[in-house]
Each structure stands twice: as C-alpha cells, then as structure tokens.
Amino acid sequence: MPCTTLRIPYGPDPEQYAELTLPQDPGHDGVVVIIHGGYWRSRYTAELGRPEAEVLAALGFTCWNLEYRRAGNGGGWPETFEDISAGIDALGPAAREHGLDLSRVTVLGHSAGGHLAVWAAGRSGAAVPVTAVVSQAGVLNLAEARDLNLSDGAVRNFLGSSPEEDPHRYRSADPMCRLPLPVPVIALHGDADAHVPLSQSAGFVQAAKDSGSAAELRMVSGDHFALITPGTPAWAAVVEAVAEAAEVPLP
C-alpha cells in the first residue's frame, strides 16, 4: 500500500506549502524535513524531494517535503529564509492535527537545500527547533561560492546584493558565519561532484569543528545527483546518515 501524502499550506503564496508523507507503518519517532536544491532558482521545485520522501516513508520515517519561494518567484532575501523558518515551524500545527512526534526534527537538504538546512539549524527561539542536519553536497560557504561564481552567479542572484553593498545580509545568510551551531551536522559529498566543489562541505565541517560544533564529513561514491537518487550507493549513505541523525535503527 502506498504512503499517504498531504499538501499542507503554511502561507498564502502558492509556493508556501509542504508535502507531509505519512508512512503506512510508522516505525520511527520524529520527522525528516526535506529541503530541495537547485541553486535557489524557481525552476527547481519540491518535486526533487518526492522520491526521497517516498523511500524514507517506506522505511518508517514521517517526511515533510518543504517548498519555498525561490529567486524568480518572490524568493531571495529575506523571503526564502522567512519561508524556511515558517515552513519548519508549521510542523507544530501539523503535529497537533496529524499526531506527529516532534521529539526529533532532522533536516535533510541537498545542494542549496543543504545551505538552507544548516541555516535553519541556527535559528534562535524557533517554535519547532531542528535537532540535527544531514547535508547532501550543501552550498555551505556563500563567500566562497560567490567568489567561484558557482552556477553563473547563483549567490548574487539569490541574495540580490554583494557583501560590500550589504555585509549584514551575507553574514546572516552564510552558514560559515552562523557557527557554532547547537545541533550536529553530517555533511555528505560525492567524489565525482561537478556542481558543488568538495571545499563547500570540507571547509564548513572544519570551521564547525574549530568553533566547537559537532560536524562530520562523509565522502560517498557518485556525482551531485546520486545523493538524491534512491538505489545508488550515495543514497544508501544518506539513509544511514538520516537514521543516525534521527537516532533510530534501520531494519
């Protein structure tokens, strides 16, 4: 029997919604929040996270596949960040309505979604706090990503300014500037990734450790998209990391 998926809005904009995928046989406490990537651009949607949600739900995880406004459809600074915060906090009402357990809230983010996952972990006073992050080839150093001109100026396109024009915006958005974090981060990175350089994960993990944060880099076999492709060795490593972060055993 397939898992049940519900579309739940958390704001008035058409992009402000999450897809709640409930396992037929709930085997684990907590919720896995999935944040898709695409260098924060509007043409990439929550569709990227659906295969992940389906496979994780089949393993007993409750999943919250989060959509948000992106550059090109009303997102950027500060709207995307407001959506990520509101979208995670919307788990509170959803928990009351659907009986969800929020004792563990693990955020799983790919590429630009990894950036947003780590950013979310640093929120203070959140209604629904994050307890762990699993980053899949995350863009975790915005200053370096901008200097490297990754994805044809994706950082400038997303934030709408330069560090010189608005240094506060960059400091607030860059995971490197939000250390130390109160929760652990497992950063996975493919050994054949041609889209996000390894330095994005490795540099962040080292900086996190230097700040006293719990962080670990795990190299996996495969390219950038193997990490979100069920059936690959990289995906198997993702599932293992999610289970570890959520503190649950796998069958």
C-alpha positions as CSV (number, residue, x, y, z in Angstrom):
1,M,0.0,0.0,0.0
2,P,1.5,3.4,-0.9
3,C,2.2,6.0,1.7
4,T,-0.2,8.9,2.3
5,T,0.9,12.3,1.1
6,L,-0.9,15.5,2.1
7,R,-0.2,19.0,0.8
8,I,-0.3,21.5,3.7
9,P,0.0,25.3,3.1
10,Y,1.9,27.3,5.6
11,G,1.3,30.7,4.0
12,P,-0.8,32.5,1.3
13,D,1.6,32.2,-1.5
14,P,1.3,29.2,-3.9
15,E,4.9,28.2,-3.1
16,Q,4.4,28.2,0.6
17,Y,3.4,24.6,1.3
18,A,4.8,21.3,2.5
19,E,4.0,17.8,1.5
20,L,3.5,15.6,4.5
21,T,4.2,11.9,3.7
22,L,3.0,9.6,6.4
23,P,4.3,6.0,6.5
24,Q,1.8,3.2,6.5
25,D,3.8,1.6,9.3
26,P,5.3,4.4,11.4
27,G,8.5,2.9,12.7
28,H,10.4,5.9,14.0
29,D,9.9,8.9,16.2
30,G,10.3,12.4,14.8
31,V,10.1,14.0,11.4
32,V,12.5,14.3,8.5
33,V,12.2,17.8,6.8
34,I,13.4,17.6,3.2
35,I,14.6,20.8,1.5
36,H,15.3,20.6,-2.2
37,G,18.1,22.3,-4.0
38,G,18.5,24.0,-7.4
39,Y,20.8,26.9,-6.5
40,W,17.7,28.7,-5.0
41,R,16.2,29.2,-8.5
42,S,12.5,29.0,-9.2
43,R,12.6,26.4,-11.9
44,Y,13.6,23.7,-9.4
45,T,10.7,22.5,-7.2
46,A,9.7,20.2,-4.4
47,E,9.4,17.5,-7.0
48,L,13.1,16.9,-6.4
49,G,12.4,15.8,-2.8
50,R,9.4,13.5,-3.5
51,P,11.4,10.3,-4.3
52,E,13.4,10.8,-1.1
53,A,10.2,11.3,0.9
54,E,8.6,8.1,-0.6
55,V,11.6,5.9,0.1
56,L,12.2,7.3,3.6
57,A,8.4,6.9,4.4
58,A,8.6,3.3,3.2
59,L,11.3,2.8,5.9
60,G,9.0,4.2,8.6
61,F,10.0,7.9,8.6
62,T,7.5,10.7,8.6
63,C,8.6,13.3,6.0
64,W,7.9,17.0,5.5
65,N,9.0,17.9,1.9
66,L,9.2,21.7,2.1
67,E,8.6,24.1,-0.8
68,Y,9.5,27.7,-0.5
69,R,9.7,30.9,-2.6
70,R,12.9,31.0,-4.7
71,A,14.8,33.5,-6.8
72,G,12.5,34.3,-9.7
73,N,9.1,33.7,-8.0
74,G,9.2,36.0,-5.0
75,G,12.1,34.5,-3.1
76,G,15.6,35.7,-2.2
77,W,16.5,37.8,0.8
78,P,14.7,37.7,3.2
79,E,11.7,35.8,1.7
80,T,13.3,32.4,1.2
81,F,14.6,32.5,4.8
82,E,11.2,33.5,6.2
83,D,9.6,30.6,4.3
84,I,12.1,28.0,5.6
85,S,11.5,29.2,9.1
86,A,7.7,29.4,8.8
87,G,7.7,26.1,6.9
88,I,9.5,24.2,9.7
89,D,7.5,25.9,12.4
90,A,4.3,24.8,10.6
91,L,5.1,21.3,11.8
92,G,3.6,22.4,15.2
93,P,0.0,22.7,13.9
94,A,0.5,19.7,11.7
95,A,1.7,17.7,14.6
96,R,-1.5,18.5,16.6
97,E,-3.7,17.7,13.6
98,H,-2.0,14.5,12.5
99,G,-0.4,13.2,15.6
100,L,3.2,13.8,14.6
101,D,6.1,13.3,17.1
102,L,8.5,16.3,17.0
103,S,10.9,15.0,19.5
104,R,13.4,14.6,16.7
105,V,13.4,17.1,13.7
106,T,16.1,16.1,11.3
107,V,16.6,18.4,8.3
108,L,17.8,16.8,5.1
109,G,18.9,19.3,2.5
110,H,20.5,18.9,-1.0
111,S,22.8,21.5,-2.6
112,A,21.2,24.9,-2.0
113,G,18.8,23.0,0.3
114,G,21.8,21.9,2.3
115,H,22.6,25.6,2.8
116,L,19.0,26.3,4.0
117,A,19.0,23.3,6.3
118,V,22.2,24.4,8.1
119,W,20.8,28.0,8.2
120,A,17.6,26.6,9.8
121,A,19.6,24.8,12.5
122,G,21.0,28.1,13.7
123,R,17.6,29.8,14.3
124,S,17.1,31.0,17.9
125,G,13.7,30.9,19.5
126,A,12.2,28.6,16.9
127,A,8.7,27.2,17.5
128,V,10.0,23.9,16.2
129,P,13.7,23.6,16.7
130,V,15.9,21.5,14.5
131,T,17.7,18.6,16.3
132,A,20.1,17.5,13.5
133,V,21.1,18.2,9.9
134,V,22.1,16.0,7.1
135,S,23.6,18.0,4.2
136,Q,23.8,16.4,0.7
137,A,26.6,18.3,-1.1
138,G,25.4,21.5,0.5
139,V,26.4,25.0,-0.5
140,L,27.8,25.8,2.9
141,N,30.2,28.7,2.3
142,L,28.4,31.5,0.5
143,A,31.5,33.7,0.3
144,E,33.5,31.0,-1.5
145,A,30.5,30.1,-3.7
146,R,30.3,33.8,-4.8
147,D,34.0,34.1,-5.4
148,L,33.9,30.9,-7.5
149,N,30.8,32.2,-9.4
150,L,29.1,28.9,-8.9
151,S,26.2,28.2,-11.2
152,D,26.7,31.5,-13.1
153,G,26.4,33.9,-10.2
154,A,23.8,32.0,-8.2
155,V,24.7,33.6,-4.8
156,R,24.4,37.1,-6.1
157,N,21.1,36.2,-7.9
158,F,19.8,34.8,-4.7
159,L,20.8,37.4,-2.2
160,G,20.4,40.4,-4.6
161,S,23.5,42.3,-3.4
162,S,27.2,42.0,-2.9
163,P,28.9,41.6,0.5
164,E,30.2,45.2,0.1
165,E,26.7,46.5,-0.5
166,D,25.1,44.6,2.3
167,P,27.5,42.8,4.6
168,H,24.8,42.1,7.2
169,R,22.8,40.2,4.7
170,Y,25.7,38.0,3.8
171,R,26.7,37.4,7.4
172,S,23.1,36.4,8.2
173,A,22.8,34.1,5.3
174,D,26.2,32.3,5.3
175,P,26.4,29.1,7.3
176,M,30.1,29.9,7.9
177,C,29.0,33.0,9.9
178,R,26.4,31.2,12.0
179,L,28.9,28.9,13.9
180,P,28.9,27.4,16.4
181,L,25.6,25.5,15.8
182,P,23.6,23.9,18.6
183,V,23.0,20.7,16.6
184,P,25.2,18.2,14.8
185,V,25.7,18.3,11.1
186,I,26.6,15.3,8.9
187,A,27.9,16.6,5.5
188,L,27.9,14.1,2.7
189,H,29.7,14.8,-0.6
190,G,30.1,12.8,-3.8
191,D,33.6,12.1,-5.0
192,A,32.5,12.9,-8.6
193,D,30.5,16.1,-7.9
194,A,31.0,18.6,-10.7
195,H,28.3,21.1,-9.4
196,V,29.3,21.9,-5.9
197,P,33.0,21.6,-5.0
198,L,34.1,19.4,-2.1
199,S,35.6,22.5,-0.4
200,Q,32.0,23.6,0.4
201,S,31.4,20.7,2.7
202,A,35.0,20.2,3.9
203,G,35.6,23.8,4.7
204,F,32.4,24.1,6.6
205,V,33.0,20.9,8.6
206,Q,36.4,22.1,9.6
207,A,35.2,25.5,10.6
208,A,32.4,23.9,12.6
209,K,34.8,21.7,14.5
210,D,37.1,24.6,15.1
211,S,34.1,26.5,16.6
212,G,33.2,23.6,18.9
213,S,30.2,22.4,16.8
214,A,29.6,18.7,16.1
215,A,30.2,18.1,12.4
216,E,31.4,15.2,10.2
217,L,32.3,15.0,6.6
218,R,31.5,11.7,4.8
219,M,32.7,11.1,1.2
220,V,30.5,9.0,-0.9
221,S,30.7,7.4,-4.3
222,G,28.9,9.3,-7.1
223,D,28.1,12.7,-8.6
224,H,26.0,15.6,-7.3
225,F,22.6,13.9,-8.0
226,A,23.5,10.4,-6.8
227,L,22.8,11.8,-3.3
228,I,19.1,12.3,-4.2
229,T,18.7,9.2,-6.3
230,P,17.3,6.2,-4.4
231,G,19.1,3.0,-5.3
232,T,22.6,4.5,-5.6
233,P,25.4,3.8,-3.0
234,A,25.3,7.5,-2.3
235,W,21.6,7.3,-1.4
236,A,22.3,4.4,0.9
237,A,24.8,6.6,2.8
238,V,22.1,9.3,3.0
239,V,19.6,6.9,4.6
240,E,22.3,5.7,7.1
241,A,23.1,9.3,8.0
242,V,19.4,10.2,8.4
243,A,18.9,7.2,10.7
244,E,21.9,8.2,12.8
245,A,20.9,11.8,13.0
246,A,17.3,10.8,14.0
247,E,18.8,8.3,16.5
248,V,16.8,5.3,15.1
249,P,17.8,1.9,13.9
250,L,17.3,0.7,10.4
251,P,15.9,-2.7,9.5
